[in-house]
Amino acid sequence: MKPGLTAVGVGPGDPEMITLRGVRFIREADVIIAPKAETGGDSIAGRIVAEYVDLECQELIEQVYPMRLDQQGLAAYWSQAARQVAALVAQGKRVVFVTLGDPMLYSTFLYLQQHLRELAPEVFVEVVSGLSSIHAAAALAGVPLALADDRLAVVPATFEDDRLRQTLQDFDTVVLMKVARVFTRVRALLAELGLKGQAVYVRQVGLPGQQVFHDLDLVGEEDRHYLSMIIVRKTKS
């Protein structure tokens, strides 16, 4: 490693799902940055990599990246994080930013990268891929994502009904992310389209609370976790 920023995808939750390359970069870093959703909370990514961090010779920093639909005011958090990273790199530090799943898919890192490019484009940035929750959830549920000429879509479940309906009709497999807040509405839409029986709900894959529901009617309010998704795999005749 050389002075700069490396984003390391740490997988969906199980420390054993981090790649060997990711572990090596974490162990070689001077500073590890872990994102969290609020000041008083903790970092899931930070907990995942804790066993690979030596606090006697490495610094662990938690940065706040609020998770909310209304993004007004969030740019201030992202800019502050980017300035902190730029300052560390200017000191010759090797900085690793750990993030759930893969850094290039619905990742907090992408906000940091965007603002770092604007504030300090000279900072060297690289990415170490990680296992996405989508792949881990499909494996856990035993649901193939695509075969031969199948069409696969990965979309936020927060799409308005018309866009979501069209996607579900057009693709062979649809992965619905960010499903917890709109679960009831999505389940009703799947029932309307005759797809509810071909949908699987997976929550907290790779974490202690992981569960798979092959019947969406069994998913209660207490089961609707932020780290959840629905995989819809159409049955072909």
PyMOL commands that set and color helices and strands:
alter all, ss='L'
color gray80, all
select helices_A, chain A and resi 15-17+20-28+44-52+74-90+109-119+133-141+161-170+180-192+196-198+216-218+221-223
alter helices_A, ss='H'
color red, helices_A
select strands_A, chain A and resi 4-9+31-36+59-64+94-99+125-128+152-156+173-177+199-203+211-213+228-233
alter strands_A, ss='S'
color yellow, strands_A
deselect
rebuild
show_as cartoon
